[in-house]
Amino acid sequence: MDRNFRTDRSAALANAVAHDLNDELTVILGSLDSRVPPAEKLRTVGDAALRCAVISRRLLDYAGRHGTRRAIPLTAVLDDAA
């Protein structure tokens, strides 16, 4: 594969991932609004965090570095914190 083509593909992938993660971070930061009920904040942040995890996992899969770590459901963490 041509080196310039690989570089262009890598840059396009990095750009797409950056935009996807930025979208989710915007959701997380927007949910910090004091007018939003706490339960809704947790649900919104949790959902966005799970989408970020999916993006990260796909990126790791693409890079061929898929780990063997076991995912912990966010609901379990939230239930333990309550």
Stockholm file with secondary structure:
# STOCKHOLM 1.0

chainA/1-82         MDRNFRTDRSAALANAVAHDLNDELTVILGSLDSRVPPAEKLRTVGDAALRCAVISRRLLDYAGRHGTRRAIPLTAVLDDAA
#=GR chainA/1-82 SS CCHHHHHHHHHHHHHHHHHHHHHHHHHHHHTTCTTSCHHHHHHHHHHHHHHHHHHHHHHHHHHTCCCCCCCCCHHHHHHHHC
#=GC SS_cons        CCHHHHHHHHHHHHHHHHHHHHHHHHHHHHTTCTTSCHHHHHHHHHHHHHHHHHHHHHHHHHHTCCCCCCCCCHHHHHHHHC
//
